[in-house]
């Protein structure tokens, strides 16, 4: 998905709302950002990096990923995500802006284990 705020191509991600598990948040974020309901599969691990907080200080961010299967829906462009592409993995990898997203895709392709 393309995020105009960052002008990047990325995998869906977001923050956990109060009362949610990280898996519930992942499913919700996929729906919000892609317009598609998804059934979670195997975990794909986590990515850690630093982001600037509102006070300008660096803080750690942890993002958990799962393989998911789309179960229907429709994408509608918005302020947060303005484009969505469904691609075979070999075409998606070079489009992704960050190495950490390509690493998650590689974990998906490697399969369980």
N, C-alpha and C positions, 0 to 999 in steps of 0.2 A: 504494500500500500504506500502511496505517496503522501507525505505530510508536508503541506505548504509552509508551516511555521518553521520547519527545519530544512526544507527543500531536500528531503531525503526519501529513499525507498527503504522501508523497514517492515519487520514483522509486527503484528498487533501486540500491544502491551499497554499497561496502565497501572493505576494504583488500586490497592485493596480497600474497599469501603468497610466501614465499621460493621462488624458482625459477619463478614464474608471470610471464607477460606481463600487461600491463594488460587485453588482450582476454580472455585465459584467466580472469583474475580477474572480469571483468564477467559472463562466461557462468556461472561458478560462483556468483557472488553472486545472479544472477537465479534460478538453480535453488534455492539455499538459502532465499531470501526469498520466492519465489512458489510453489515446488514444481513449476515448469514448466521443461522443457528448452527452450532457445531457440537458434535459428540466427542468428548475427550478420549484419547487413547493413552498410550504409554508416555511417561514423563521423559522430557528431553534435557533435563538438567536446568541449571541456572546460569545467568550471566551477572557479573558484578562490575560496576563502574562507578565513577564519581560524577555528580552533577552539582551545579551551583544552586544553593538554597536561596530562598527569598532575601536572606540577609547577605548574600554574596559569598558565603562560606561554602566550601566543598563538603558534600555529604555523600555517603555511600548509598547506592541504589542496587537492589537485587531484583532481578526479573526471572521468574520461573516460567518454563515453557513445557508444553505438551504437544504431542502429535494430535491432530483433530481431524475429524471428517465432517465436511459441510453437509448439512441436512436440509438445506433450502433457505431461501431468502432472496433479497435483492439489494444491491448496493445503491446508495444515494450519496453523491458527493456533498461534502459539507466543509465547515471551517477547519476541522481537525484532520480529515482525510479527503483529498480531492480527486484521487484516482486509485483504482484497484485493478490488479492484473492477476489472473490465475494462469500460472505458467508451469511447464515441466521443470523439475529441479535444476537441470543443466542450463536452462534459460533464465531461471530466477536468480541463481547465485551471482552472476556478474552484474545484475541490476541492483542488488542490495548494496547500500551505501557503506555499511560497517562490516568489518571482519567478524565481529561477534555474532551477527545475524547469519553470516555464511557458516560459522562454526555450528550454530543450532541446526541449520539445514543439513550439514554434513552428519550430525548425530542422527537426524531423522533418517537419512539415507543408509546409515550404517546398520539400522535395525536394532532389535532388542539385544541386550546383552552387555 
